[in-house]
Amino acid sequence: MSMGERHLADSLDVPDDIGDFVNGAEKRAKRHSKKGSDETTVTSMRLQKSTHKRLKAASVELDQKIGDIVDVAVNEYLDRQLKTQQAFDEGDDGL
């Protein structure tokens, strides 16, 4: 590598051996990644700031993870909605 190439690589922060850099990056990524269980998935959503503050406060007060609280709340909501929908479907005679 010429001095000009080395200077350019240094200025771009490009390592001399790309293979070593990639292997190092993969090791760092594995160290920082969290392995979830096969029963969970990651989702992303936006909440009102006030709702998020309440959720954090409830997490501390109940000594539970935010994810656990959200999981229970969503499941209870879905159960109620599905029961309401099923009751409506069964009781509707079409008149």
N, C-alpha and C positions, 0 to 999 in steps of 0.2 A: 504494500500500500504506500503510495507516494505521500509526501508531506501535505500536499493539497487535498488528497483524498482523506488522509487522517484528520486534517483540520475540519473538513466538511463533515466527516463522521462524528467528530467530537462536538461540533456545533449542533448537529442534529441528534446527538445523544444516541447514536447507533452503535451497538457493540461490534467488536471485531468478528466474533463468531456468533452468527445468528442462531445456530442450533443450540448453543449453550444458553442464549438469551431466552429462546422459546421454552426449553426445558425448565429453566428457572422460573419463568412466568407461570408455567403449568403447576409447578410445586407450590408457588406462592398462592395461586388461586385455590388449590386444594386445601391449603392450610386455612384460608379465610372463608371457604364456603361452609355452609351448614348443610348437613345431610338430613333431609326430612324423611319421615317414615313413608312407607308405601301407601299409607292410608290418608295422607294429606296432600294438598296441592296449594300452591301460592296463588293468591288473587290480589288484585289491587283495586281500590275504590276510593272515591272522595267522600269525606264526611264533613258536615258542618263543623266549624271550629268548636262551637259550644258542645256538640255531641261528643267530639273527641276528648274534650276536657272532662266531661262526665264519665266517659269510658275509662280514662286514665285514673280518675278519682275512685271509681268503682273497683278497678283492678287493685289498687292499694288497699282499699277498705275490705274487700273480700279476699285478699291475698290470693288472687288468681291471675293467670296470664290474660292479657287482652284478647288474644286469639281464642282462648277457652270461653270467655264471656260471649264473644261474638258468635262462636259456633253454637252455643246453647240458645242464644237469642234468635238466631236465624232459623234453627231447627224448630223452636217453639212457634215462631211466626208462620213458618211453612205448614206445620201441623194444623194450626188454627185455620189458615186459609184453605187448605185442602179439605178439612172437615166441613167448613162452611160451604164450600163449592159442592161437595158431595151431598150435603143435606139439601141444598137448593136443587140439585139435579134430581134427587130421588123424590122430592116433594112436589116437583113441578109437573102438573098434569096437562100443561099446555093450554089451559083455558084462560 
